[in-house]
Amino acid sequence: MLSIGGRVCSSRCRPEINRWSGLASGRGSWRNISPTPPGRIGRQDREADFLALQQGDMTLQDYVNRFEYLARFSSQNMIEGWKCLKFERGLKHELKKVVTPLRERRFPVLVEQAKSAEHS
């Protein structure tokens, strides 16, 4: 048994825990283990989340917060214009059709325009 986040978990409910705990005790092999310990998401996973990010059913503010958080993990040298395009492409269709024709390439201004479009 292993405690994770205050909960006791056996290797049956989280098989990767068994692999990591076996390695920590000197049993097991490094060959079949992921580079990220259980419960942790790697930088590449966060970058993939960023690249696939869509507003979906999130509020605009939740989307902005998630976008800004995940943007930190991008391996791209993120210029303002690319950031704005990525943000626009992830917006809900109703907001995208209002914001895209404005062609704003300053991220804070784009966010404010999206918020304004959402409330109108």
N, C-alpha and C positions, 0 to 999 in steps of 0.2 A: 504494500500500500504506500501511496505517496500523497502528500498534501499539496494541493495546487489552489492558490487563492482562497485558502481557508476551507476547501472541500477535500475530503479524502477520496482518492480515486485509485482504482486497481488498474493493473495493466490490461485488463479485459475491456475497460471503457475507453482507454487511451493507449493504444499499442505503442505509439512513439515514446511514451514515458518509459515503458519497459526497456526499450532500446537505449535511451539516454541513461537511465539508472544503471543498466548493465555495464555501460561504458565507464560510468563514474566509479563503479566498484571493481573495475578491472576485467569484467567479463564482456564478451561481445566483440564485434568488429566494427571498425570505422567505415568499412566498405559500403554498407547498406544504410547509411544514415544521412538524413538531410543536413545541410550546413546550418540550419536554424534550430535552436533548442525548442522544445514544445512550448506552445503558448506565445511564441514570438514570431512576428512576421518580418521577413527580410526586406531590405531596401528595394530589391528588384520587384518583390510582390507589391510594395507600395507604389512603385513607379507604374507597374501594370494597372493597378487600380486607378491611378491618375489618368493614364491614357484612355481607359475605358469609361471614365466618369461621365455620367449623364444625370441631369436633375431628376428625372423620373417623378416620383411622388414626394420628393423633398420640398420643403419651403425654399424660397429663394435664398433666405439668410443661411439655412442649413447647407445649401449647395455652395454658396460663397465660402463658408467656413471650411467645408470639406475640400473644396477646390484649393484654397490657400494652404491648408495643411498638407495635402498630397503633392502640391506643386514643389514643395521643398525636396521631394525625393526624386525629381526628374533629373536624369543624367544630361538632358539637353541644356545648353546655355540658353536660358529662357529670356528672349528679348520680349519687350512689352507687347509688340504687335502679335507675336505668336501666342502669347498668353491670352490675349483678347480673343483671337480666333478660336482657340481651344475652349475658352469659356463660353463663347457664343454657340459653338457647335453642340455643347452639352445642355443648353437651355431647352426648356419645354417649347414646343412648336409655337404656342401662342405668344410667348415672349420673344422667341427668335425672330419671328416675322416682323416684329416692331423694332427690335434693336439692330438687327443686321444691316438694314438699309442706311443706318446712321453712320456706319463705318468708323466707329470710335476706336482708337488704338491706344488710349490711356486707360489702364485697368480700373483705377478708382472711379473715373468718370463713367465708364461702361457699366460698372456695378450700380451706380446711382441711376443711370438711365434705365436699367433693367428693373430696379426697385420702383421707379416712377411708372414704368409700363405695367408693372404688376398691380399697382394700386389704381390704375385708371380703367 
